Amino acid sequence: MCYYPNLGYAILEYSFSLMKKSFNSKEHKILVELLYQLRVSSGLRQSDLADMLKVPQSFISKIESGERRIDLIELRTILRCFKTNIIELSIELEKRINESKK
C-alpha cells in the first residue's frame, strides 16, 4: 500500500502488467475507423472538423491514423460535432468489436 500524506489517503498498489496496451489493438483500430466513418457520414472534411474544434487539421489526421490517442473529454467534444454521444458510440463500438470476433 502507498500512502500519500499530502493528499491524505492511501492506495493499494496494482500491477497492470497483465493488461495489453490498446494503442495498436484491433479494438483501437475499430474505434478509429468508426470515428472516421462518423466524420465522413456527417459530410465533414478533416479541416472542417478541425475548425469546429479549434485545432489544427493534423490533430484530426493523427487521430484517424491511430497516431494520436484521445481522452474521454476530447472524444465527447468530437462526438458532439457529429450530433451523437458516448453512449451511442459505445453501443456501436461493442457491436463492431463483437462482430469482428466471429
Biopython code that builds the backbone (N, CA, C, O; Angstrom):
import numpy as np
from Bio.PDB.StructureBuilder import StructureBuilder

atoms = [
    (1, "MET", "N", (0.855, -1.174, 0.000)),
    (1, "MET", "CA", (0.000, 0.000, 0.000)),
    (1, "MET", "C", (0.898, 1.233, 0.000)),
    (1, "MET", "O", (1.914, 1.286, 0.693)),
    (2, "CYS", "N", (0.493, 2.225, -0.799)),
    (2, "CYS", "CA", (1.215, 3.506, -0.828)),
    (2, "CYS", "C", (0.400, 4.527, -0.055)),
    (2, "CYS", "O", (-0.826, 4.570, -0.156)),
    (3, "TYR", "N", (1.091, 5.342, 0.712)),
    (3, "TYR", "CA", (0.406, 6.384, 1.447)),
    (3, "TYR", "C", (0.867, 7.730, 0.913)),
    (3, "TYR", "O", (2.065, 7.987, 0.790)),
    (4, "TYR", "N", (-0.084, 8.572, 0.602)),
    (4, "TYR", "CA", (0.197, 9.906, 0.099)),
    (4, "TYR", "C", (-0.234, 10.920, 1.153)),
    (4, "TYR", "O", (-1.372, 11.390, 1.139)),
    (5, "PRO", "N", (0.694, 11.264, 2.087)),
    (5, "PRO", "CA", (0.313, 12.126, 3.209)),
    (5, "PRO", "C", (-0.149, 13.506, 2.770)),
    (5, "PRO", "O", (-1.019, 14.093, 3.415)),
    (6, "ASN", "N", (0.410, 14.039, 1.690)),
    (6, "ASN", "CA", (-0.006, 15.367, 1.231)),
    (6, "ASN", "C", (-1.442, 15.363, 0.717)),
    (6, "ASN", "O", (-2.144, 16.372, 0.773)),
    (7, "LEU", "N", (-1.859, 14.205, 0.214)),
    (7, "LEU", "CA", (-3.217, 14.104, -0.309)),
    (7, "LEU", "C", (-4.183, 13.543, 0.729)),
    (7, "LEU", "O", (-5.400, 13.661, 0.582)),
    (8, "GLY", "N", (-3.633, 12.929, 1.784)),
    (8, "GLY", "CA", (-4.476, 12.457, 2.866)),
    (8, "GLY", "C", (-5.135, 11.115, 2.644)),
    (8, "GLY", "O", (-6.143, 10.815, 3.284)),
    (9, "TYR", "N", (-4.593, 10.297, 1.753)),
    (9, "TYR", "CA", (-5.187, 8.984, 1.553)),
    (9, "TYR", "C", (-4.135, 7.971, 1.136)),
    (9, "TYR", "O", (-3.030, 8.317, 0.720)),
    (10, "ALA", "N", (-4.515, 6.717, 1.262)),
    (10, "ALA", "CA", (-3.632, 5.622, 0.871)),
    (10, "ALA", "C", (-4.279, 4.881, -0.289)),
    (10, "ALA", "O", (-5.503, 4.833, -0.405)),
    (11, "ILE", "N", (-3.451, 4.309, -1.138)),
    (11, "ILE", "CA", (-3.987, 3.474, -2.218)),
    (11, "ILE", "C", (-3.231, 2.162, -2.239)),
    (11, "ILE", "O", (-2.074, 2.087, -1.825)),
    (12, "LEU", "N", (-3.889, 1.143, -2.721)),
    (12, "LEU", "CA", (-3.237, -0.141, -2.897)),
    (12, "LEU", "C", (-2.434, -0.100, -4.182)),
    (12, "LEU", "O", (-2.802, 0.589, -5.134)),
    (13, "GLU", "N", (-1.348, -0.833, -4.206)),
    (13, "GLU", "CA", (-0.570, -0.912, -5.430)),
    (13, "GLU", "C", (-1.174, -1.984, -6.314)),
    (13, "GLU", "O", (-1.487, -3.078, -5.844)),
    (14, "TYR", "N", (-1.339, -1.677, -7.586)),
    (14, "TYR", "CA", (-1.879, -2.627, -8.546)),
    (14, "TYR", "C", (-0.847, -2.875, -9.623)),
    (14, "TYR", "O", (-0.059, -1.994, -9.966)),
    (15, "SER", "N", (-0.860, -4.061, -10.141)),
    (15, "SER", "CA", (0.018, -4.394, -11.257)),
    (15, "SER", "C", (-0.828, -4.474, -12.508)),
    (15, "SER", "O", (-1.777, -5.254, -12.582)),
    (16, "PHE", "N", (-0.481, -3.672, -13.480)),
    (16, "PHE", "CA", (-1.218, -3.664, -14.731)),
    (16, "PHE", "C", (-0.442, -4.400, -15.818)),
    (16, "PHE", "O", (-0.721, -4.233, -17.005)),
    (17, "SER", "N", (0.515, -5.202, -15.419)),
    (17, "SER", "CA", (1.336, -5.901, -16.396)),
    (17, "SER", "C", (0.527, -6.894, -17.222)),
    (17, "SER", "O", (0.950, -7.265, -18.317)),
    (18, "LEU", "N", (-0.621, -7.329, -16.725)),
    (18, "LEU", "CA", (-1.448, -8.261, -17.474)),
    (18, "LEU", "C", (-2.284, -7.570, -18.545)),
    (18, "LEU", "O", (-2.794, -8.222, -19.456)),
    (19, "MET", "N", (-2.423, -6.253, -18.435)),
    (19, "MET", "CA", (-3.220, -5.507, -19.406)),
    (19, "MET", "C", (-2.373, -5.208, -20.636)),
    (19, "MET", "O", (-1.261, -4.694, -20.524)),
    (20, "LYS", "N", (-2.903, -5.532, -21.798)),
    (20, "LYS", "CA", (-2.210, -5.217, -23.037)),
    (20, "LYS", "C", (-2.444, -3.760, -23.377)),
    (20, "LYS", "O", (-3.515, -3.213, -23.115)),
    (21, "LYS", "N", (-1.445, -3.142, -23.954)),
    (21, "LYS", "CA", (-1.619, -1.779, -24.424)),
    (21, "LYS", "C", (-2.586, -1.821, -25.600)),
    (21, "LYS", "O", (-2.481, -2.688, -26.467)),
    (22, "SER", "N", (-3.519, -0.891, -25.626)),
    (22, "SER", "CA", (-4.561, -0.932, -26.644)),
    (22, "SER", "C", (-4.280, -0.019, -27.823)),
    (22, "SER", "O", (-5.134, 0.151, -28.693)),
    (23, "PHE", "N", (-3.086, 0.573, -27.862)),
    (23, "PHE", "CA", (-2.793, 1.556, -28.896)),
    (23, "PHE", "C", (-2.928, 0.980, -30.294)),
    (23, "PHE", "O", (-3.510, 1.622, -31.168)),
    (24, "ASN", "N", (-2.410, -0.200, -30.520)),
    (24, "ASN", "CA", (-2.499, -0.807, -31.838)),
    (24, "ASN", "C", (-3.388, -2.043, -31.831)),
    (24, "ASN", "O", (-3.258, -2.910, -32.695)),
    (25, "SER", "N", (-4.272, -2.124, -30.878)),
    (25, "SER", "CA", (-5.151, -3.278, -30.776)),
    (25, "SER", "C", (-6.227, -3.239, -31.852)),
    (25, "SER", "O", (-6.485, -2.204, -32.468)),
    (26, "LYS", "N", (-6.842, -4.386, -32.058)),
    (26, "LYS", "CA", (-7.957, -4.469, -33.007)),
    (26, "LYS", "C", (-9.081, -3.534, -32.573)),
    (26, "LYS", "O", (-9.723, -2.897, -33.407)),
    (27, "GLU", "N", (-9.315, -3.455, -31.261)),
    (27, "GLU", "CA", (-10.384, -2.598, -30.744)),
    (27, "GLU", "C", (-10.105, -1.124, -31.037)),
    (27, "GLU", "O", (-11.011, -0.374, -31.400)),
    (28, "HIS", "N", (-8.848, -0.717, -30.878)),
    (28, "HIS", "CA", (-8.495, 0.678, -31.159)),
    (28, "HIS", "C", (-8.676, 0.983, -32.641)),
    (28, "HIS", "O", (-9.153, 2.060, -33.000)),
    (29, "LYS", "N", (-8.305, 0.055, -33.493)),
    (29, "LYS", "CA", (-8.469, 0.243, -34.938)),
    (29, "LYS", "C", (-9.945, 0.366, -35.304)),
    (29, "LYS", "O", (-10.310, 1.159, -36.172)),
    (30, "ILE", "N", (-10.787, -0.418, -34.643)),
    (30, "ILE", "CA", (-12.229, -0.331, -34.888)),
    (30, "ILE", "C", (-12.756, 1.035, -34.448)),
    (30, "ILE", "O", (-13.569, 1.637, -35.148)),
    (31, "LEU", "N", (-12.303, 1.526, -33.301)),
    (31, "LEU", "CA", (-12.713, 2.850, -32.823)),
    (31, "LEU", "C", (-12.298, 3.937, -33.809)),
    (31, "LEU", "O", (-13.095, 4.814, -34.143)),
    (32, "VAL", "N", (-11.071, 3.880, -34.269)),
    (32, "VAL", "CA", (-10.566, 4.885, -35.216)),
    (32, "VAL", "C", (-11.387, 4.851, -36.503)),
    (32, "VAL", "O", (-11.749, 5.900, -37.037)),
    (33, "GLU", "N", (-11.679, 3.659, -36.998)),
    (33, "GLU", "CA", (-12.491, 3.524, -38.212)),
    (33, "GLU", "C", (-13.896, 4.072, -37.990)),
    (33, "GLU", "O", (-14.459, 4.721, -38.872)),
    (34, "LEU", "N", (-14.451, 3.817, -36.839)),
    (34, "LEU", "CA", (-15.785, 4.317, -36.510)),
    (34, "LEU", "C", (-15.802, 5.841, -36.473)),
    (34, "LEU", "O", (-16.729, 6.457, -36.999)),
    (35, "LEU", "N", (-14.806, 6.452, -35.869)),
    (35, "LEU", "CA", (-14.724, 7.918, -35.841)),
    (35, "LEU", "C", (-14.573, 8.483, -37.248)),
    (35, "LEU", "O", (-15.182, 9.500, -37.581)),
    (36, "TYR", "N", (-13.763, 7.825, -38.073)),
    (36, "TYR", "CA", (-13.612, 8.247, -39.476)),
    (36, "TYR", "C", (-14.961, 8.186, -40.195)),
    (36, "TYR", "O", (-15.345, 9.133, -40.880)),
    (37, "GLN", "N", (-15.671, 7.080, -40.039)),
    (37, "GLN", "CA", (-16.968, 6.916, -40.696)),
    (37, "GLN", "C", (-17.983, 7.946, -40.211)),
    (37, "GLN", "O", (-18.786, 8.445, -40.999)),
    (38, "LEU", "N", (-17.950, 8.260, -38.940)),
    (38, "LEU", "CA", (-18.853, 9.290, -38.412)),
    (38, "LEU", "C", (-18.557, 10.647, -39.046)),
    (38, "LEU", "O", (-19.473, 11.390, -39.399)),
    (39, "ARG", "N", (-17.282, 10.960, -39.185)),
    (39, "ARG", "CA", (-16.912, 12.245, -39.795)),
    (39, "ARG", "C", (-17.368, 12.303, -41.253)),
    (39, "ARG", "O", (-17.979, 13.282, -41.680)),
    (40, "VAL", "N", (-17.071, 11.265, -42.002)),
    (40, "VAL", "CA", (-17.423, 11.241, -43.424)),
    (40, "VAL", "C", (-18.942, 11.276, -43.610)),
    (40, "VAL", "O", (-19.452, 12.007, -44.458)),
    (41, "SER", "N", (-19.657, 10.482, -42.812)),
    (41, "SER", "CA", (-21.123, 10.457, -42.942)),
    (41, "SER", "C", (-21.765, 11.776, -42.505)),
    (41, "SER", "O", (-22.903, 12.071, -42.870)),
    (42, "SER", "N", (-21.028, 12.559, -41.725)),
    (42, "SER", "CA", (-21.515, 13.885, -41.326)),
    (42, "SER", "C", (-21.224, 14.928, -42.404)),
    (42, "SER", "O", (-21.616, 16.088, -42.277)),
    (43, "GLY", "N", (-20.534, 14.507, -43.465)),
    (43, "GLY", "CA", (-20.214, 15.419, -44.555)),
    (43, "GLY", "C", (-19.085, 16.387, -44.215)),
    (43, "GLY", "O", (-18.975, 17.455, -44.817)),
    (44, "LEU", "N", (-18.259, 16.016, -43.262)),
    (44, "LEU", "CA", (-17.185, 16.904, -42.832)),
    (44, "LEU", "C", (-15.837, 16.426, -43.348)),
    (44, "LEU", "O", (-15.545, 15.230, -43.348)),
    (45, "ARG", "N", (-15.026, 17.369, -43.785)),
    (45, "ARG", "CA", (-13.628, 17.086, -44.094)),
    (45, "ARG", "C", (-12.846, 17.200, -42.785)),
    (45, "ARG", "O", (-13.344, 17.746, -41.801)),
    (46, "GLN", "N", (-11.637, 16.688, -42.784)),
    (46, "GLN", "CA", (-10.802, 16.825, -41.592)),
    (46, "GLN", "C", (-10.653, 18.291, -41.212)),
    (46, "GLN", "O", (-10.709, 18.640, -40.033)),
    (47, "SER", "N", (-10.464, 19.140, -42.201)),
    (47, "SER", "CA", (-10.283, 20.565, -41.917)),
    (47, "SER", "C", (-11.546, 21.201, -41.344)),
    (47, "SER", "O", (-11.466, 22.108, -40.516)),
    (48, "ASP", "N", (-12.716, 20.726, -41.785)),
    (48, "ASP", "CA", (-13.980, 21.238, -41.236)),
    (48, "ASP", "C", (-14.103, 20.889, -39.753)),
    (48, "ASP", "O", (-14.437, 21.736, -38.924)),
    (49, "LEU", "N", (-13.825, 19.625, -39.440)),
    (49, "LEU", "CA", (-13.908, 19.190, -38.050)),
    (49, "LEU", "C", (-12.875, 19.930, -37.205)),
    (49, "LEU", "O", (-13.164, 20.347, -36.084)),
    (50, "ALA", "N", (-11.678, 20.087, -37.746)),
    (50, "ALA", "CA", (-10.628, 20.810, -37.027)),
    (50, "ALA", "C", (-11.067, 22.243, -36.727)),
    (50, "ALA", "O", (-10.841, 22.744, -35.625)),
    (51, "ASP", "N", (-11.688, 22.898, -37.698)),
    (51, "ASP", "CA", (-12.184, 24.262, -37.486)),
    (51, "ASP", "C", (-13.233, 24.300, -36.379)),
    (51, "ASP", "O", (-13.228, 25.203, -35.541)),
    (52, "MET", "N", (-14.122, 23.330, -36.378)),
    (52, "MET", "CA", (-15.164, 23.274, -35.354)),
    (52, "MET", "C", (-14.557, 23.097, -33.960)),
    (52, "MET", "O", (-15.057, 23.648, -32.979)),
    (53, "LEU", "N", (-13.473, 22.319, -33.888)),
    (53, "LEU", "CA", (-12.835, 22.027, -32.610)),
    (53, "LEU", "C", (-11.756, 23.033, -32.237)),
    (53, "LEU", "O", (-11.211, 23.001, -31.133)),
    (54, "LYS", "N", (-11.454, 23.931, -33.182)),
    (54, "LYS", "CA", (-10.392, 24.927, -32.987)),
    (54, "LYS", "C", (-9.039, 24.258, -32.713)),
    (54, "LYS", "O", (-8.304, 24.628, -31.797)),
    (55, "VAL", "N", (-8.749, 23.257, -33.552)),
    (55, "VAL", "CA", (-7.468, 22.550, -33.501)),
    (55, "VAL", "C", (-6.909, 22.494, -34.918)),
    (55, "VAL", "O", (-7.642, 22.720, -35.881)),
    (56, "PRO", "N", (-5.616, 22.194, -35.057)),
    (56, "PRO", "CA", (-5.065, 22.037, -36.406)),
    (56, "PRO", "C", (-5.638, 20.791, -37.097)),
    (56, "PRO", "O", (-6.034, 19.834, -36.432)),
    (57, "GLN", "N", (-5.675, 20.812, -38.400)),
    (57, "GLN", "CA", (-6.157, 19.660, -39.172)),
    (57, "GLN", "C", (-5.321, 18.425, -38.861)),
    (57, "GLN", "O", (-5.832, 17.306, -38.881)),
    (58, "SER", "N", (-4.039, 18.624, -38.574)),
    (58, "SER", "CA", (-3.150, 17.490, -38.277)),
    (58, "SER", "C", (-3.596, 16.731, -37.024)),
    (58, "SER", "O", (-3.327, 15.537, -36.894)),
    (59, "PHE", "N", (-4.277, 17.423, -36.104)),
    (59, "PHE", "CA", (-4.818, 16.784, -34.901)),
    (59, "PHE", "C", (-5.809, 15.695, -35.299)),
    (59, "PHE", "O", (-5.764, 14.584, -34.772)),
    (60, "ILE", "N", (-6.702, 16.018, -36.229)),
    (60, "ILE", "CA", (-7.710, 15.069, -36.707)),
    (60, "ILE", "C", (-7.036, 13.941, -37.482)),
    (60, "ILE", "O", (-7.367, 12.768, -37.309)),
    (61, "SER", "N", (-6.091, 14.311, -38.333)),
    (61, "SER", "CA", (-5.370, 13.319, -39.122)),
    (61, "SER", "C", (-4.665, 12.304, -38.229)),
    (61, "SER", "O", (-4.704, 11.104, -38.502)),
    (62, "LYS", "N", (-4.030, 12.771, -37.181)),
    (62, "LYS", "CA", (-3.309, 11.876, -36.272)),
    (62, "LYS", "C", (-4.258, 10.958, -35.513)),
    (62, "LYS", "O", (-3.916, 9.806, -35.245)),
    (63, "ILE", "N", (-5.435, 11.444, -35.167)),
    (63, "ILE", "CA", (-6.434, 10.591, -34.514)),
    (63, "ILE", "C", (-6.869, 9.497, -35.476)),
    (63, "ILE", "O", (-6.902, 8.321, -35.114)),
    (64, "GLU", "N", (-7.205, 9.888, -36.710)),
    (64, "GLU", "CA", (-7.730, 8.940, -37.682)),
    (64, "GLU", "C", (-6.683, 7.945, -38.172)),
    (64, "GLU", "O", (-7.028, 6.854, -38.625)),
    (65, "SER", "N", (-5.427, 8.309, -38.086)),
    (65, "SER", "CA", (-4.370, 7.380, -38.497)),
    (65, "SER", "C", (-3.954, 6.468, -37.348)),
    (65, "SER", "O", (-3.184, 5.529, -37.546)),
    (66, "GLY", "N", (-4.465, 6.745, -36.144)),
    (66, "GLY", "CA", (-4.113, 5.957, -34.978)),
    (66, "GLY", "C", (-2.834, 6.419, -34.312)),
    (66, "GLY", "O", (-2.360, 5.796, -33.363)),
    (67, "GLU", "N", (-2.273, 7.515, -34.811)),
    (67, "GLU", "CA", (-1.021, 8.035, -34.262)),
    (67, "GLU", "C", (-1.230, 8.745, -32.928)),
    (67, "GLU", "O", (-0.335, 8.766, -32.083)),
    (68, "ARG", "N", (-2.419, 9.329, -32.742)),
    (68, "ARG", "CA", (-2.712, 10.081, -31.523)),
    (68, "ARG", "C", (-3.909, 9.494, -30.812)),
    (68, "ARG", "O", (-4.929, 9.196, -31.433)),
    (69, "ARG", "N", (-3.780, 9.326, -29.491)),
    (69, "ARG", "CA", (-4.884, 8.877, -28.660)),
    (69, "ARG", "C", (-5.662, 10.090, -28.178)),
    (69, "ARG", "O", (-5.116, 11.190, -28.088)),
    (70, "ILE", "N", (-6.922, 9.892, -27.873)),
    (70, "ILE", "CA", (-7.729, 10.977, -27.317)),
    (70, "ILE", "C", (-8.307, 10.510, -25.984)),
    (70, "ILE", "O", (-8.545, 9.322, -25.767)),
    (71, "ASP", "N", (-8.520, 11.470, -25.109)),
    (71, "ASP", "CA", (-9.121, 11.116, -23.830)),
    (71, "ASP", "C", (-10.646, 11.210, -23.935)),
    (71, "ASP", "O", (-11.183, 11.590, -24.975)),
    (72, "LEU", "N", (-11.315, 10.867, -22.871)),
    (72, "LEU", "CA", (-12.778, 10.811, -22.868)),
    (72, "LEU", "C", (-13.411, 12.177, -23.136)),
    (72, "LEU", "O", (-14.414, 12.269, -23.844)),
    (73, "ILE", "N", (-12.839, 13.216, -22.584)),
    (73, "ILE", "CA", (-13.392, 14.557, -22.777)),
    (73, "ILE", "C", (-13.224, 14.996, -24.230)),
    (73, "ILE", "O", (-14.132, 15.592, -24.809)),
    (74, "GLU", "N", (-12.064, 14.702, -24.817)),
    (74, "GLU", "CA", (-11.859, 15.023, -26.237)),
    (74, "GLU", "C", (-12.828, 14.234, -27.111)),
    (74, "GLU", "O", (-13.393, 14.771, -28.063)),
    (75, "LEU", "N", (-13.018, 12.960, -26.784)),
    (75, "LEU", "CA", (-13.962, 12.132, -27.530)),
    (75, "LEU", "C", (-15.359, 12.707, -27.454)),
    (75, "LEU", "O", (-16.056, 12.783, -28.466)),
    (76, "ARG", "N", (-15.771, 13.107, -26.286)),
    (76, "ARG", "CA", (-17.104, 13.693, -26.092)),
    (76, "ARG", "C", (-17.284, 14.946, -26.946)),
    (76, "ARG", "O", (-18.334, 15.146, -27.557)),
    (77, "THR", "N", (-16.256, 15.781, -26.980)),
    (77, "THR", "CA", (-16.315, 17.015, -27.768)),
    (77, "THR", "C", (-16.397, 16.706, -29.261)),
    (77, "THR", "O", (-17.164, 17.338, -29.988)),
    (78, "ILE", "N", (-15.618, 15.751, -29.709)),
    (78, "ILE", "CA", (-15.651, 15.349, -31.120)),
    (78, "ILE", "C", (-17.023, 14.798, -31.485)),
    (78, "ILE", "O", (-17.577, 15.149, -32.527)),
    (79, "LEU", "N", (-17.569, 13.943, -30.638)),
    (79, "LEU", "CA", (-18.866, 13.330, -30.921)),
    (79, "LEU", "C", (-19.985, 14.354, -30.998)),
    (79, "LEU", "O", (-20.942, 14.168, -31.750)),
    (80, "ARG", "N", (-19.881, 15.421, -30.240)),
    (80, "ARG", "CA", (-20.891, 16.490, -30.330)),
    (80, "ARG", "C", (-20.926, 17.099, -31.727)),
    (80, "ARG", "O", (-21.985, 17.505, -32.204)),
    (81, "CYS", "N", (-19.787, 17.162, -32.373)),
    (81, "CYS", "CA", (-19.733, 17.682, -33.749)),
    (81, "CYS", "C", (-20.489, 16.777, -34.709)),
    (81, "CYS", "O", (-20.974, 17.230, -35.746)),
    (82, "PHE", "N", (-20.590, 15.501, -34.367)),
    (82, "PHE", "CA", (-21.312, 14.535, -35.203)),
    (82, "PHE", "C", (-22.759, 14.361, -34.745)),
    (82, "PHE", "O", (-23.492, 13.523, -35.271)),
    (83, "LYS", "N", (-23.160, 15.164, -33.757)),
    (83, "LYS", "CA", (-24.509, 15.089, -33.189)),
    (83, "LYS", "C", (-24.827, 13.700, -32.640)),
    (83, "LYS", "O", (-25.917, 13.164, -32.838)),
    (84, "THR", "N", (-23.848, 13.140, -31.949)),
    (84, "THR", "CA", (-24.025, 11.862, -31.266)),
    (84, "THR", "C", (-23.356, 11.961, -29.903)),
    (84, "THR", "O", (-22.857, 13.020, -29.523)),
    (85, "ASN", "N", (-23.348, 10.858, -29.174)),
    (85, "ASN", "CA", (-22.778, 10.903, -27.824)),
    (85, "ASN", "C", (-22.001, 9.628, -27.523)),
    (85, "ASN", "O", (-21.979, 8.690, -28.321)),
    (86, "ILE", "N", (-21.374, 9.613, -26.376)),
    (86, "ILE", "CA", (-20.520, 8.497, -25.986)),
    (86, "ILE", "C", (-21.309, 7.197, -25.848)),
    (86, "ILE", "O", (-20.803, 6.126, -26.182)),
    (87, "ILE", "N", (-22.527, 7.283, -25.366)),
    (87, "ILE", "CA", (-23.335, 6.074, -25.199)),
    (87, "ILE", "C", (-23.624, 5.431, -26.542)),
    (87, "ILE", "O", (-23.458, 4.221, -26.698)),
    (88, "GLU", "N", (-24.054, 6.222, -27.513)),
    (88, "GLU", "CA", (-24.337, 5.687, -28.846)),
    (88, "GLU", "C", (-23.070, 5.124, -29.489)),
    (88, "GLU", "O", (-23.105, 4.070, -30.123)),
    (89, "LEU", "N", (-21.958, 5.830, -29.323)),
    (89, "LEU", "CA", (-20.695, 5.342, -29.863)),
    (89, "LEU", "C", (-20.309, 4.023, -29.200)),
    (89, "LEU", "O", (-19.878, 3.093, -29.882)),
    (90, "SER", "N", (-20.458, 3.931, -27.888)),
    (90, "SER", "CA", (-20.091, 2.715, -27.160)),
    (90, "SER", "C", (-20.904, 1.517, -27.629)),
    (90, "SER", "O", (-20.366, 0.421, -27.786)),
    (91, "ILE", "N", (-22.177, 1.719, -27.850)),
    (91, "ILE", "CA", (-23.035, 0.632, -28.322)),
    (91, "ILE", "C", (-22.561, 0.148, -29.684)),
    (91, "ILE", "O", (-22.432, -1.056, -29.905)),
    (92, "GLU", "N", (-22.302, 1.071, -30.590)),
    (92, "GLU", "CA", (-21.842, 0.705, -31.936)),
    (92, "GLU", "C", (-20.454, 0.080, -31.880)),
    (92, "GLU", "O", (-20.183, -0.880, -32.601)),
    (93, "LEU", "N", (-19.585, 0.601, -31.048)),
    (93, "LEU", "CA", (-18.237, 0.056, -30.911)),
    (93, "LEU", "C", (-18.289, -1.389, -30.411)),
    (93, "LEU", "O", (-17.617, -2.262, -30.961)),
    (94, "GLU", "N", (-19.080, -1.637, -29.377)),
    (94, "GLU", "CA", (-19.208, -3.000, -28.849)),
    (94, "GLU", "C", (-19.767, -3.947, -29.910)),
    (94, "GLU", "O", (-19.317, -5.086, -30.033)),
    (95, "LYS", "N", (-20.731, -3.478, -30.660)),
    (95, "LYS", "CA", (-21.325, -4.289, -31.729)),
    (95, "LYS", "C", (-20.259, -4.672, -32.748)),
    (95, "LYS", "O", (-20.163, -5.834, -33.142)),
    (96, "ARG", "N", (-19.458, -3.700, -33.175)),
    (96, "ARG", "CA", (-18.428, -3.974, -34.190)),
    (96, "ARG", "C", (-17.301, -4.847, -33.630)),
    (96, "ARG", "O", (-16.763, -5.692, -34.345)),
    (97, "ILE", "N", (-16.950, -4.653, -32.391)),
    (97, "ILE", "CA", (-15.918, -5.498, -31.781)),
    (97, "ILE", "C", (-16.412, -6.940, -31.715)),
    (97, "ILE", "O", (-15.676, -7.867, -32.052)),
    (98, "ASN", "N", (-17.638, -7.128, -31.288)),
    (98, "ASN", "CA", (-18.200, -8.476, -31.204)),
    (98, "ASN", "C", (-18.316, -9.128, -32.586)),
    (98, "ASN", "O", (-18.063, -10.323, -32.733)),
    (99, "GLU", "N", (-18.696, -8.343, -33.593)),
    (99, "GLU", "CA", (-18.778, -8.873, -34.962)),
    (99, "GLU", "C", (-17.400, -9.288, -35.473)),
    (99, "GLU", "O", (-17.278, -10.269, -36.207)),
    (100, "SER", "N", (-16.379, -8.556, -35.094)),
    (100, "SER", "CA", (-15.025, -8.869, -35.567)),
    (100, "SER", "C", (-14.480, -10.155, -34.951)),
    (100, "SER", "O", (-13.537, -10.746, -35.475)),
    (101, "LYS", "N", (-15.072, -10.584, -33.845)),
    (101, "LYS", "CA", (-14.619, -11.803, -33.172)),
    (101, "LYS", "C", (-15.251, -13.049, -33.753)),
    (101, "LYS", "O", (-14.831, -14.163, -33.444)),
    (102, "LYS", "N", (-16.265, -12.869, -34.599)),
    (102, "LYS", "CA", (-16.964, -14.035, -35.173)),
    (102, "LYS", "C", (-16.182, -14.631, -36.310)),
    (102, "LYS", "O", (-16.616, -15.615, -36.909)),
]
sb = StructureBuilder()
sb.init_structure("model")
sb.init_model(0)
sb.init_chain("A")
sb.init_seg("    ")
for serial, (resi, resn, name, xyz) in enumerate(atoms, 1):
    if name == "N":
        sb.init_residue(resn, " ", resi, " ")
    sb.init_atom(name, np.array(xyz, "f"), 0.0, 1.0, " ", f" {name:<3s}", serial, name[0])
structure = sb.get_structure()
